[in-house]
Amino acid sequence: MKIKDATVLVSGANGGLGTVLVDELLAQGAVKVYAAVRDSKEGQRLCLRYAGKDGAERVQVLQLDITSAASVEVAARECADVNVLINNAGVNLRTDFLAPAGLDNARIEIEVNYFGTLAMCRAFAPVLARNADSNAALLVNIASILGKVNLPIIGTYSASKAAQHSLTQGLRAQLASQNIRVIGVYPGPVDTRMTAGDDSPKAQPQEVARAIVMGLSGSEDELFPDGMAQELQAALLQNPKQVERNLGASVA
């Protein structure tokens, strides 16, 4: 599907990757972008960011909490023209399974990264089906390469992204007959607030956003938008147990 003239909803648009996704979608000619944020103050910041800029009239800031059924329902009703949904909202509390806060943080991450994404997919699947034309509508889940192999030092986050990966696979099969393409995106660390304090090499959000948006026009069901993600995916295809052992060494 060509992004030019598409109507797109991006959740988590206030985050480092979400905001540059909106920018890149505008640059590629999206006719409208719903920039969804949970916090009203972040919404005001986004409004100020785009005020008076080229393409500002194509951005509509939307308050949306993906963990609230009522909020998701309102969004699906108000954004009835969407033909590309990008589920970008997520949380990483950087917790291992046995940490004192491990269980509580795991519940929060699952609530946002899995249940919140599932709620958005359920609410917008009928919207996307109605708006699919000769080009398939797109449902895009921004997951993580750590959804394909667990990094124990942030094990609870990895587990929530594994659930999101499985969700993406299942929806791909279910929605194919409705002319909806389901794409999973699996970045490595991106230099945003979510990875603050992480000393590993990080991709720049602008480069990752550009790779994602350009990839949406292709035929791949899975996108690996940065070098680390690509290297890790290649290693997983070759020797997944060795990758598991390598990442497991992080707790040594």
N, C-alpha and C positions, 0 to 999 in steps of 0.2 A: 504493500500500500504506500502511495506517495503521501508524505506529510503535507505537501502543499495543498491548501484548501481544506485540510482536516480540522475537525473540532475536537479538542483534546482536554481531558481533565487530568491534572497532575496533583496527587495528594502529597502532603509533606512539602509543599512548595516553598516553605520558609527555610528549609534546610540548605546546607551548602550545595548538595547535588540537585535538590528540587528546584532551587531558584535558577541555576544555570540550565537546567532542562527547559524551563519556561523560556529563557533567553534563546536557546538553540531552536526550539520549536518555532518561535517567532521568526528567527532568521531563516528557517527553512520554509516559511510561507504558510504556517498554520493560520486558518481564517479566524479562529477563536481559541483561547487557552483559558480554561478555568483553573486558577491558581488557588488550590485548596490548602487552608491552614487551620490548625486547631485553635490557636490563640488569637483573640481579636486585635491585640497589640501588634502581633506579627502581621496580621492582615493590613493594619494601618501602615506598617513599614513597607510592605509590598506596594500598596497604593502610591506611597510617596516615591518609591523607586521608579515606577513606570510613569508617573505623572509627567506630561509634557514631552515624553520620549516617543520616537518613531515606533509605531506598533502598539502604543498604550491603549488605543481604542479596542484592540483585540484581546486585551487581558481583562478578565473578570475575576476579582478576588472573592473567594468563597470560604466561609467559615465551616469547617467540617472536622468532627471528631469521629474517626473510623471505629472507635470502640463503643459508640453510642448508636443504637439501632434507630432512634428517632432522627439523629443527625444524618445518618446515611440515607434514610428514607427521604428526607427533605432534599438532599443533594441529588438523588436519582430523579426526583420529580422536577427540580429546578433546572437540571442539566440534561434535559430530554433530547438534546441535539448531538450529544457526544457520540463520536464513532471511533475514538481512540481513548482508552482508559489506561493511565500509567499509575499503578499502585506503588508509590515511592515512600509513603510514610512508614517509618519504622523506628525501633529503639534498640540500643545496645547498652546494657548496664555493666558490661565488662566483668562478669562474675563467673567463677568456676563452680562446678556442681556442689562441692562440699564446703563452700564458704558460708559463714554465718547467715548471710542474706541470700544464699543461693536459691532456696525454694521460693521465697517471696519475689525475687527478681525474675526467676524463671516464669512465674505466673504472669508478671507484667509483660515480659517479652513475648510470651505465647499469646497473650490477649491482644497485643498490638500487631505483631508480625504475622501471626497465623489467623486468629479469629477476626481481627480487623480487616485483613486482606480478604478473607473468606466472605465477610459481610459485604464488602464493596463488590466483589465478583458476583455474588448472588443478586444484589440490587441492580447492578448495571448490565448483567447479561441480557435481560429483555430489551434494554435501551440499545445496546450494541446490535442485537439481532434486528431490531426495527430499522436501524440506520445503516446496516450493511447493504452495499450496492454491488455492482459488478466487481469492485475491490472489497476484499474481506475487511470487516471491522477488526480492530486490534485490542486485545486485552494483554497488558504488559505488567508483569510482576518483577519489581526490582528486588531480587533475592541477594545472595552472597555466595562467592565461591566456597565459603565456610559452611554453606548448606549441603555441600557435597562431601565434605570431610570435616570432622570435628577438631577444632583447636581448643584443647582442654582449658587453657587459662581464661578463655571466654566461652566455656562449654555451653552455658545456658542459652546464649545468643546463637551459637552454632546449631543447637537443637531446634530452636524456633525457626531458623532459616531452613533447616532440613524439612520441617513440616510444611513450610511455604513452597519448597521445591516439589514435594509430593503433591501438594494442592495444584500446583501449576501443571504437572503431568496429567493428573486426573481431569482437570478442566479442559485441557487440550483435546482429549478424546471426546468429552461430553459436548463441547461447543462446536466441533468441526462441522457438524451437519447444519449448523445455523449460520455458516459463513463467517465465523469469528475465529481469527487466528490467535492463539495463546502463545506468548513469547516470554521465556524466562531470561532474566538478565543477571549475570553472576560476576559482579566486580570484586576485585581485591580491595585492600585498604585505599580509601580516597581521603584526601586532605580536607576534612571538614570537622565541625565541632564533635561529631560522633567518634572520631578517632583521636581526639585530643589526648595527649599522654602516651600514645602508641609510637614507639621509636622506629618501627619498621618502615621501609620505603613506601611512599604513598603516591598514588596517581593524582594529577591535578583534576579538580572537578570539571573544568571546562573541556578538557580532553575526553574525559569519560562521557560527559553529556553528549558531546559531538559524535562519539563512536556509537552511543546508544541510538540517537535519533537517525543517524545515517543507516544503522543496521536495521531499523524498522522497515525500511524500503526494500530490504533483501528477502531472502527465502528461508533464512535460518530460524529454527525454533528456539535456539539458545544463543545468547550473545555473551562474549567474554571481552569487556570493553577496555581492558588495560593489560599491560605486559605481565604482571604477576598472576592475574587470573588465567591468562592464556598458558603460562608456564605450568601452573598448578593443574589445570585441566589436562594438559598433555601428559603430565606425570601420572595423573589419576588413571588415564586410559592405558598407560603402559604398566604401572605397578601400584595399584591402589593401597596395598598393605604397606609398602615402603613409605608412601606419603603419610599414611596414618602414623607410622612409627616416627617419622621425622617431626610431625606436628606434636606428637605426644611427648617428644623430648623437651618441649617448652616448659613442662612442669618439673623437670629434673633440677 
